[in-house]
Amino acid sequence: MLDLFGEVIVTQDEIAAWVAALAPAYMATERSFARYVRLWDVAGKVRAAKLAGTFESTIAHAIDRRSHLSRRFGFHT
C-alpha cells in the first residue's frame, strides 16, 4: 500500500512481525529489538519485500522453517 506521496507504508507491527519471524532472539528486550531493526535496516527490507510482493510469504517461510527445525531436533513447540 502506498501513501499520498507514493511511498510504501511500513508499520511498527510489520517490523515486529518481520523480526519475530526471521530473528526471534532479538525480540527478547526492547534494546536488542531496536538495535537489530536499526543495524539491519529492517524497515528497508520490509519495504522491499512489500514492493516485490513477498512480505507475507517471507514471514510464513521463516515460521515454517523454524517449526520444521524444532520438530527435527526434538524441540516441540
Biopython code that builds the backbone (N, CA, C, O; Angstrom):
import numpy as np
from Bio.PDB.StructureBuilder import StructureBuilder

atoms = [
    (1, "MET", "N", (0.843, -1.169, 0.000)),
    (1, "MET", "CA", (0.000, 0.000, 0.000)),
    (1, "MET", "C", (0.895, 1.241, 0.000)),
    (1, "MET", "O", (1.928, 1.273, 0.668)),
    (2, "LEU", "N", (0.492, 2.236, -0.742)),
    (2, "LEU", "CA", (1.266, 3.467, -0.861)),
    (2, "LEU", "C", (0.561, 4.610, -0.143)),
    (2, "LEU", "O", (-0.666, 4.638, -0.052)),
    (3, "ASP", "N", (1.353, 5.556, 0.366)),
    (3, "ASP", "CA", (0.768, 6.739, 0.982)),
    (3, "ASP", "C", (0.525, 7.809, -0.087)),
    (3, "ASP", "O", (0.660, 7.535, -1.280)),
    (4, "LEU", "N", (0.175, 9.001, 0.327)),
    (4, "LEU", "CA", (-0.135, 10.081, -0.617)),
    (4, "LEU", "C", (1.059, 10.495, -1.466)),
    (4, "LEU", "O", (0.890, 11.064, -2.544)),
    (5, "PHE", "N", (2.258, 10.214, -0.988)),
    (5, "PHE", "CA", (3.469, 10.611, -1.700)),
    (5, "PHE", "C", (4.054, 9.477, -2.534)),
    (5, "PHE", "O", (5.132, 9.623, -3.112)),
    (6, "GLY", "N", (3.355, 8.356, -2.601)),
    (6, "GLY", "CA", (3.815, 7.230, -3.397)),
    (6, "GLY", "C", (4.824, 6.336, -2.704)),
    (6, "GLY", "O", (5.441, 5.483, -3.342)),
    (7, "GLU", "N", (4.999, 6.524, -1.394)),
    (7, "GLU", "CA", (5.934, 5.708, -0.625)),
    (7, "GLU", "C", (5.214, 4.493, -0.044)),
    (7, "GLU", "O", (4.021, 4.549, 0.253)),
    (8, "VAL", "N", (5.945, 3.405, 0.111)),
    (8, "VAL", "CA", (5.388, 2.194, 0.715)),
    (8, "VAL", "C", (5.242, 2.418, 2.215)),
    (8, "VAL", "O", (6.173, 2.882, 2.873)),
    (9, "ILE", "N", (4.082, 2.090, 2.744)),
    (9, "ILE", "CA", (3.825, 2.244, 4.172)),
    (9, "ILE", "C", (4.387, 1.033, 4.909)),
    (9, "ILE", "O", (4.078, -0.110, 4.573)),
    (10, "VAL", "N", (5.214, 1.297, 5.915)),
    (10, "VAL", "CA", (5.775, 0.241, 6.761)),
    (10, "VAL", "C", (5.399, 0.584, 8.196)),
    (10, "VAL", "O", (5.797, 1.626, 8.715)),
    (11, "THR", "N", (4.628, -0.297, 8.839)),
    (11, "THR", "CA", (4.180, -0.042, 10.205)),
    (11, "THR", "C", (5.088, -0.734, 11.212)),
    (11, "THR", "O", (5.856, -1.634, 10.873)),
    (12, "GLN", "N", (4.980, -0.291, 12.449)),
    (12, "GLN", "CA", (5.748, -0.907, 13.536)),
    (12, "GLN", "C", (5.333, -2.368, 13.710)),
    (12, "GLN", "O", (6.173, -3.216, 14.013)),
    (13, "ASP", "N", (4.054, -2.670, 13.522)),
    (13, "ASP", "CA", (3.581, -4.052, 13.630)),
    (13, "ASP", "C", (4.225, -4.941, 12.569)),
    (13, "ASP", "O", (4.563, -6.091, 12.848)),
    (14, "GLU", "N", (4.398, -4.423, 11.364)),
    (14, "GLU", "CA", (5.043, -5.196, 10.302)),
    (14, "GLU", "C", (6.518, -5.426, 10.612)),
    (14, "GLU", "O", (7.054, -6.502, 10.345)),
    (15, "ILE", "N", (7.165, -4.422, 11.170)),
    (15, "ILE", "CA", (8.571, -4.577, 11.563)),
    (15, "ILE", "C", (8.687, -5.625, 12.659)),
    (15, "ILE", "O", (9.575, -6.477, 12.611)),
    (16, "ALA", "N", (7.796, -5.571, 13.647)),
    (16, "ALA", "CA", (7.820, -6.548, 14.735)),
    (16, "ALA", "C", (7.541, -7.957, 14.210)),
    (16, "ALA", "O", (8.176, -8.915, 14.652)),
    (17, "ALA", "N", (6.608, -8.094, 13.283)),
    (17, "ALA", "CA", (6.306, -9.409, 12.706)),
    (17, "ALA", "C", (7.511, -9.955, 11.949)),
    (17, "ALA", "O", (7.805, -11.147, 12.030)),
    (18, "TRP", "N", (8.210, -9.094, 11.216)),
    (18, "TRP", "CA", (9.402, -9.494, 10.454)),
    (18, "TRP", "C", (10.489, -10.006, 11.401)),
    (18, "TRP", "O", (11.059, -11.075, 11.181)),
    (19, "VAL", "N", (10.769, -9.239, 12.451)),
    (19, "VAL", "CA", (11.822, -9.631, 13.394)),
    (19, "VAL", "C", (11.418, -10.898, 14.143)),
    (19, "VAL", "O", (12.249, -11.784, 14.345)),
    (20, "ALA", "N", (10.162, -10.996, 14.556)),
    (20, "ALA", "CA", (9.700, -12.184, 15.278)),
    (20, "ALA", "C", (9.834, -13.439, 14.429)),
    (20, "ALA", "O", (10.132, -14.512, 14.954)),
    (21, "ALA", "N", (9.619, -13.319, 13.132)),
    (21, "ALA", "CA", (9.693, -14.477, 12.243)),
    (21, "ALA", "C", (11.120, -14.807, 11.842)),
    (21, "ALA", "O", (11.502, -15.977, 11.830)),
    (22, "LEU", "N", (11.910, -13.800, 11.514)),
    (22, "LEU", "CA", (13.236, -14.048, 10.956)),
    (22, "LEU", "C", (14.362, -14.039, 11.983)),
    (22, "LEU", "O", (15.384, -14.692, 11.778)),
    (23, "ALA", "N", (14.194, -13.316, 13.075)),
    (23, "ALA", "CA", (15.248, -13.238, 14.094)),
    (23, "ALA", "C", (14.620, -13.149, 15.481)),
    (23, "ALA", "O", (14.774, -12.137, 16.164)),
    (24, "PRO", "N", (13.910, -14.202, 15.905)),
    (24, "PRO", "CA", (13.142, -14.128, 17.150)),
    (24, "PRO", "C", (13.976, -13.865, 18.399)),
    (24, "PRO", "O", (13.446, -13.354, 19.387)),
    (25, "ALA", "N", (15.254, -14.196, 18.384)),
    (25, "ALA", "CA", (16.097, -13.956, 19.557)),
    (25, "ALA", "C", (16.180, -12.467, 19.886)),
    (25, "ALA", "O", (16.392, -12.095, 21.040)),
    (26, "TYR", "N", (16.014, -11.624, 18.883)),
    (26, "TYR", "CA", (16.112, -10.180, 19.095)),
    (26, "TYR", "C", (14.823, -9.567, 19.623)),
    (26, "TYR", "O", (14.742, -8.351, 19.794)),
    (27, "MET", "N", (13.822, -10.386, 19.882)),
    (27, "MET", "CA", (12.580, -9.895, 20.470)),
    (27, "MET", "C", (12.640, -9.926, 21.997)),
    (27, "MET", "O", (11.693, -9.506, 22.662)),
    (28, "ALA", "N", (13.749, -10.421, 22.557)),
    (28, "ALA", "CA", (13.865, -10.619, 23.999)),
    (28, "ALA", "C", (13.771, -9.307, 24.779)),
    (28, "ALA", "O", (13.082, -9.245, 25.797)),
    (29, "THR", "N", (14.443, -8.278, 24.324)),
    (29, "THR", "CA", (14.403, -6.985, 25.008)),
    (29, "THR", "C", (14.162, -5.882, 23.985)),
    (29, "THR", "O", (14.427, -6.043, 22.794)),
    (30, "GLU", "N", (13.658, -4.766, 24.478)),
    (30, "GLU", "CA", (13.432, -3.623, 23.589)),
    (30, "GLU", "C", (14.749, -3.124, 23.003)),
    (30, "GLU", "O", (14.807, -2.698, 21.850)),
    (31, "ARG", "N", (15.798, -3.181, 23.807)),
    (31, "ARG", "CA", (17.101, -2.702, 23.347)),
    (31, "ARG", "C", (17.635, -3.557, 22.198)),
    (31, "ARG", "O", (18.099, -3.028, 21.188)),
    (32, "SER", "N", (17.566, -4.883, 22.359)),
    (32, "SER", "CA", (18.073, -5.755, 21.298)),
    (32, "SER", "C", (17.209, -5.638, 20.040)),
    (32, "SER", "O", (17.727, -5.678, 18.924)),
    (33, "PHE", "N", (15.897, -5.493, 20.219)),
    (33, "PHE", "CA", (14.996, -5.313, 19.084)),
    (33, "PHE", "C", (15.337, -4.027, 18.326)),
    (33, "PHE", "O", (15.481, -4.041, 17.104)),
    (34, "ALA", "N", (15.463, -2.926, 19.053)),
    (34, "ALA", "CA", (15.757, -1.635, 18.422)),
    (34, "ALA", "C", (17.107, -1.665, 17.710)),
    (34, "ALA", "O", (17.251, -1.116, 16.618)),
    (35, "ARG", "N", (18.081, -2.300, 18.324)),
    (35, "ARG", "CA", (19.419, -2.380, 17.720)),
    (35, "ARG", "C", (19.376, -3.202, 16.427)),
    (35, "ARG", "O", (19.964, -2.812, 15.419)),
    (36, "TYR", "N", (18.682, -4.329, 16.466)),
    (36, "TYR", "CA", (18.567, -5.175, 15.282)),
    (36, "TYR", "C", (17.869, -4.427, 14.143)),
    (36, "TYR", "O", (18.324, -4.443, 12.999)),
    (37, "VAL", "N", (16.759, -3.776, 14.478)),
    (37, "VAL", "CA", (15.988, -3.042, 13.465)),
    (37, "VAL", "C", (16.842, -1.952, 12.827)),
    (37, "VAL", "O", (16.800, -1.754, 11.613)),
    (38, "ARG", "N", (17.610, -1.252, 13.644)),
    (38, "ARG", "CA", (18.430, -0.161, 13.123)),
    (38, "ARG", "C", (19.611, -0.676, 12.303)),
    (38, "ARG", "O", (19.847, -0.203, 11.192)),
    (39, "LEU", "N", (20.354, -1.641, 12.845)),
    (39, "LEU", "CA", (21.578, -2.096, 12.186)),
    (39, "LEU", "C", (21.320, -2.917, 10.924)),
    (39, "LEU", "O", (22.125, -2.891, 9.993)),
    (40, "TRP", "N", (20.210, -3.641, 10.887)),
    (40, "TRP", "CA", (19.911, -4.479, 9.726)),
    (40, "TRP", "C", (18.893, -3.837, 8.798)),
    (40, "TRP", "O", (18.400, -4.500, 7.885)),
    (41, "ASP", "N", (18.567, -2.579, 9.001)),
    (41, "ASP", "CA", (17.639, -1.831, 8.144)),
    (41, "ASP", "C", (16.369, -2.637, 7.850)),
    (41, "ASP", "O", (16.011, -2.868, 6.695)),
    (42, "VAL", "N", (15.709, -3.051, 8.919)),
    (42, "VAL", "CA", (14.520, -3.889, 8.771)),
    (42, "VAL", "C", (13.415, -3.149, 8.018)),
    (42, "VAL", "O", (12.710, -3.754, 7.211)),
    (43, "ALA", "N", (13.257, -1.864, 8.268)),
    (43, "ALA", "CA", (12.218, -1.111, 7.549)),
    (43, "ALA", "C", (12.470, -1.151, 6.044)),
    (43, "ALA", "O", (11.530, -1.286, 5.260)),
    (44, "GLY", "N", (13.708, -1.037, 5.646)),
    (44, "GLY", "CA", (14.048, -1.121, 4.225)),
    (44, "GLY", "C", (13.779, -2.495, 3.649)),
    (44, "GLY", "O", (13.329, -2.622, 2.511)),
    (45, "LYS", "N", (14.057, -3.532, 4.441)),
    (45, "LYS", "CA", (13.805, -4.899, 3.974)),
    (45, "LYS", "C", (12.307, -5.166, 3.854)),
    (45, "LYS", "O", (11.858, -5.805, 2.903)),
    (46, "VAL", "N", (11.538, -4.672, 4.824)),
    (46, "VAL", "CA", (10.084, -4.829, 4.763)),
    (46, "VAL", "C", (9.545, -4.077, 3.549)),
    (46, "VAL", "O", (8.701, -4.595, 2.818)),
    (47, "ARG", "N", (10.027, -2.869, 3.339)),
    (47, "ARG", "CA", (9.595, -2.067, 2.185)),
    (47, "ARG", "C", (9.891, -2.802, 0.873)),
    (47, "ARG", "O", (9.035, -2.880, -0.008)),
    (48, "ALA", "N", (11.105, -3.336, 0.755)),
    (48, "ALA", "CA", (11.487, -4.056, -0.469)),
    (48, "ALA", "C", (10.642, -5.309, -0.663)),
    (48, "ALA", "O", (10.232, -5.618, -1.781)),
    (49, "ALA", "N", (10.380, -6.032, 0.430)),
    (49, "ALA", "CA", (9.568, -7.249, 0.335)),
    (49, "ALA", "C", (8.134, -6.917, -0.064)),
    (49, "ALA", "O", (7.525, -7.642, -0.851)),
    (50, "LYS", "N", (7.596, -5.834, 0.471)),
    (50, "LYS", "CA", (6.237, -5.437, 0.100)),
    (50, "LYS", "C", (6.168, -5.035, -1.369)),
    (50, "LYS", "O", (5.203, -5.368, -2.057)),
    (51, "LEU", "N", (7.176, -4.329, -1.853)),
    (51, "LEU", "CA", (7.210, -3.948, -3.270)),
    (51, "LEU", "C", (7.316, -5.170, -4.175)),
    (51, "LEU", "O", (6.730, -5.206, -5.257)),
    (52, "ALA", "N", (8.075, -6.177, -3.719)),
    (52, "ALA", "CA", (8.254, -7.396, -4.515)),
    (52, "ALA", "C", (7.081, -8.359, -4.355)),
    (52, "ALA", "O", (6.971, -9.334, -5.098)),
    (53, "GLY", "N", (6.200, -8.086, -3.379)),
    (53, "GLY", "CA", (5.062, -8.966, -3.139)),
    (53, "GLY", "C", (5.412, -10.218, -2.364)),
    (53, "GLY", "O", (4.692, -11.213, -2.435)),
    (54, "THR", "N", (6.516, -10.182, -1.619)),
    (54, "THR", "CA", (6.971, -11.371, -0.896)),
    (54, "THR", "C", (6.935, -11.209, 0.620)),
    (54, "THR", "O", (7.461, -12.060, 1.337)),
    (55, "PHE", "N", (6.336, -10.151, 1.117)),
    (55, "PHE", "CA", (6.343, -9.899, 2.561)),
    (55, "PHE", "C", (5.705, -11.049, 3.339)),
    (55, "PHE", "O", (6.331, -11.615, 4.235)),
    (56, "GLU", "N", (4.470, -11.394, 3.003)),
    (56, "GLU", "CA", (3.762, -12.448, 3.733)),
    (56, "GLU", "C", (4.431, -13.806, 3.559)),
    (56, "GLU", "O", (4.547, -14.571, 4.517)),
    (57, "SER", "N", (4.870, -14.107, 2.342)),
    (57, "SER", "CA", (5.484, -15.419, 2.102)),
    (57, "SER", "C", (6.834, -15.546, 2.801)),
    (57, "SER", "O", (7.204, -16.641, 3.224)),
    (58, "THR", "N", (7.572, -14.456, 2.930)),
    (58, "THR", "CA", (8.851, -14.492, 3.643)),
    (58, "THR", "C", (8.631, -14.814, 5.109)),
    (58, "THR", "O", (9.345, -15.636, 5.683)),
    (59, "ILE", "N", (7.651, -14.171, 5.712)),
    (59, "ILE", "CA", (7.345, -14.431, 7.120)),
    (59, "ILE", "C", (6.837, -15.857, 7.295)),
    (59, "ILE", "O", (7.259, -16.557, 8.215)),
    (60, "ALA", "N", (5.936, -16.292, 6.421)),
    (60, "ALA", "CA", (5.397, -17.656, 6.513)),
    (60, "ALA", "C", (6.502, -18.692, 6.344)),
    (60, "ALA", "O", (6.531, -19.686, 7.070)),
    (61, "HIS", "N", (7.402, -18.476, 5.405)),
    (61, "HIS", "CA", (8.507, -19.414, 5.178)),
    (61, "HIS", "C", (9.419, -19.486, 6.402)),
    (61, "HIS", "O", (9.847, -20.574, 6.788)),
    (62, "ALA", "N", (9.718, -18.355, 7.010)),
    (62, "ALA", "CA", (10.585, -18.342, 8.191)),
    (62, "ALA", "C", (9.937, -19.082, 9.354)),
    (62, "ALA", "O", (10.610, -19.816, 10.077)),
    (63, "ILE", "N", (8.640, -18.892, 9.534)),
    (63, "ILE", "CA", (7.928, -19.582, 10.614)),
    (63, "ILE", "C", (7.890, -21.083, 10.349)),
    (63, "ILE", "O", (8.117, -21.878, 11.261)),
    (64, "ASP", "N", (7.607, -21.477, 9.115)),
    (64, "ASP", "CA", (7.588, -22.900, 8.756)),
    (64, "ASP", "C", (8.957, -23.537, 8.947)),
    (64, "ASP", "O", (9.056, -24.656, 9.450)),
    (65, "ARG", "N", (10.007, -22.836, 8.550)),
    (65, "ARG", "CA", (11.367, -23.361, 8.687)),
    (65, "ARG", "C", (11.731, -23.556, 10.156)),
    (65, "ARG", "O", (12.290, -24.588, 10.527)),
    (66, "ARG", "N", (11.417, -22.571, 10.989)),
    (66, "ARG", "CA", (11.716, -22.688, 12.421)),
    (66, "ARG", "C", (10.933, -23.837, 13.042)),
    (66, "ARG", "O", (11.460, -24.568, 13.881)),
    (67, "SER", "N", (9.684, -23.998, 12.635)),
    (67, "SER", "CA", (8.859, -25.090, 13.136)),
    (67, "SER", "C", (9.430, -26.438, 12.706)),
    (67, "SER", "O", (9.484, -27.376, 13.502)),
    (68, "HIS", "N", (9.852, -26.534, 11.452)),
    (68, "HIS", "CA", (10.453, -27.770, 10.936)),
    (68, "HIS", "C", (11.732, -28.110, 11.702)),
    (68, "HIS", "O", (11.931, -29.260, 12.093)),
    (69, "LEU", "N", (12.587, -27.134, 11.915)),
    (69, "LEU", "CA", (13.837, -27.384, 12.637)),
    (69, "LEU", "C", (13.571, -27.777, 14.086)),
    (69, "LEU", "O", (14.271, -28.624, 14.640)),
    (70, "SER", "N", (12.568, -27.166, 14.697)),
    (70, "SER", "CA", (12.218, -27.521, 16.072)),
    (70, "SER", "C", (11.778, -28.972, 16.167)),
    (70, "SER", "O", (12.190, -29.694, 17.075)),
    (71, "ARG", "N", (10.937, -29.399, 15.226)),
    (71, "ARG", "CA", (10.487, -30.797, 15.226)),
    (71, "ARG", "C", (11.648, -31.737, 14.936)),
    (71, "ARG", "O", (11.768, -32.789, 15.564)),
    (72, "ARG", "N", (12.495, -31.367, 13.997)),
    (72, "ARG", "CA", (13.615, -32.228, 13.601)),
    (72, "ARG", "C", (14.581, -32.466, 14.749)),
    (72, "ARG", "O", (15.091, -33.573, 14.918)),
    (73, "PHE", "N", (14.834, -31.429, 15.539)),
    (73, "PHE", "CA", (15.786, -31.557, 16.633)),
    (73, "PHE", "C", (15.117, -31.837, 17.971)),
    (73, "PHE", "O", (15.775, -31.800, 19.011)),
    (74, "GLY", "N", (13.829, -32.115, 17.956)),
    (74, "GLY", "CA", (13.124, -32.540, 19.151)),
    (74, "GLY", "C", (12.698, -31.428, 20.086)),
    (74, "GLY", "O", (12.399, -31.692, 21.250)),
    (75, "PHE", "N", (12.660, -30.197, 19.616)),
    (75, "PHE", "CA", (12.198, -29.078, 20.431)),
    (75, "PHE", "C", (10.759, -28.776, 20.043)),
    (75, "PHE", "O", (10.496, -27.801, 19.339)),
    (76, "HIS", "N", (9.843, -29.591, 20.491)),
    (76, "HIS", "CA", (8.443, -29.444, 20.089)),
    (76, "HIS", "C", (7.878, -28.150, 20.643)),
    (76, "HIS", "O", (8.019, -27.846, 21.827)),
    (77, "THR", "N", (7.230, -27.387, 19.755)),
    (77, "THR", "CA", (6.635, -26.115, 20.178)),
    (77, "THR", "C", (5.143, -26.230, 20.278)),
    (77, "THR", "O", (4.470, -25.258, 20.621)),
]
sb = StructureBuilder()
sb.init_structure("model")
sb.init_model(0)
sb.init_chain("A")
sb.init_seg("    ")
for serial, (resi, resn, name, xyz) in enumerate(atoms, 1):
    if name == "N":
        sb.init_residue(resn, " ", resi, " ")
    sb.init_atom(name, np.array(xyz, "f"), 0.0, 1.0, " ", f" {name:<3s}", serial, name[0])
structure = sb.get_structure()
